[in-house]
């Protein structure tokens, strides 16, 4: 069973990655390689969004907070946030 079978447009997953190479790798694995967003920008798909946060805890927290606030204002509901990355990838 795929992870994404649990999520839908009303019950979304937010994937957070630190760097552009990590974001590209995750999107490539999901078959969405042509859709890499820039830093602090989320790219939205049917049941999930991906957010490139920048490196470090402060950037990750700030970017996630900005996206969660923006989502609430626009009626997007996230059920889960998953932070993905490769420590020391840079």
RAVENSUL-V527254 format. One record per residue. N is the residue number from 1. RES is the residue in three letters. PSI is psi in whole degrees, 0 to 359 (none if undefined). OMEGA is omega in whole degrees, -180 to 180 (* if undefined). D_LAST is the distance of its C-alpha to the last C-alpha in Angstrom with 2 decimals. Layout:
[[N	RES	PSI	OMEGA	D_LAST] [N	RES	PSI	OMEGA	D_LAST]]
//
This chain:
[[1	UNK	133	-179	32.23] [2	UNK	147	176	29.18] [3	UNK	323	-174	27.25] [4	UNK	353	176	28.14] [5	UNK	343	179	31.85] [6	UNK	349	-174	31.83] [7	UNK	155	-178	30.70] [8	UNK	175	178	32.63] [9	UNK	333	179	32.82] [10	UNK	348	-173	34.65] [11	UNK	74	-166	32.42] [12	UNK	162	174	28.82] [13	UNK	133	175	25.40] [14	UNK	116	176	22.46] [15	UNK	127	180	19.06] [16	UNK	133	175	16.15] [17	UNK	155	-175	12.48] [18	UNK	314	-170	9.78] [19	UNK	163	179	8.02] [20	UNK	317	179	10.04] [21	UNK	323	178	8.88] [22	UNK	318	179	9.66] [23	UNK	314	180	12.75] [24	UNK	320	-180	13.83] [25	UNK	316	179	13.68] [26	UNK	314	180	15.77] [27	UNK	324	177	18.11] [28	UNK	316	178	18.56] [29	UNK	334	179	19.58] [30	UNK	5	180	21.99] [31	UNK	24	-178	23.43] [32	UNK	37	-171	22.35] [33	UNK	338	-177	19.83] [34	UNK	11	-172	21.58] [35	UNK	35	-175	21.08] [36	UNK	121	178	17.52] [37	UNK	166	175	18.03] [38	UNK	176	-180	16.51] [39	UNK	140	179	15.07] [40	UNK	13	177	17.71] [41	UNK	132	177	19.73] [42	UNK	145	173	20.87] [43	UNK	128	-173	22.14] [44	UNK	134	176	25.23] [45	UNK	183	-173	26.71] [46	UNK	307	-174	29.92] [47	UNK	359	-179	28.98] [48	UNK	163	173	25.39] [49	UNK	153	176	23.02] [50	UNK	138	-175	19.25] [51	UNK	123	174	17.55] [52	UNK	114	-170	14.15] [53	UNK	338	-168	14.04] [54	UNK	165	-173	11.21] [55	UNK	138	174	9.07] [56	UNK	157	-178	11.56] [57	UNK	320	-178	15.00] [58	UNK	313	178	16.93] [59	UNK	317	-179	15.27] [60	UNK	314	-180	15.56] [61	UNK	316	-179	19.15] [62	UNK	313	-179	20.14] [63	UNK	318	179	18.97] [64	UNK	318	179	20.62] [65	UNK	317	179	23.71] [66	UNK	314	-179	24.05] [67	UNK	317	-180	23.86] [68	UNK	321	177	26.27] [69	UNK	314	179	28.63] [70	UNK	317	180	28.58] [71	UNK	317	179	29.20] [72	UNK	320	180	32.13] [73	UNK	331	-177	33.65] [74	UNK	3	177	33.42] [75	UNK	14	175	34.72] [76	UNK	132	180	31.63] [77	UNK	119	175	31.63] [78	UNK	133	176	28.61] [79	UNK	337	-178	29.64] [80	UNK	151	174	26.27] [81	UNK	129	-179	22.69] [82	UNK	120	179	20.00] [83	UNK	119	-177	16.47] [84	UNK	149	176	14.15] [85	UNK	170	178	10.59] [86	UNK	105	-179	8.70] [87	UNK	126	179	8.20] [88	UNK	17	-178	5.41] [89	UNK	337	-178	3.78] [90	UNK	none	*	0.00]]
//
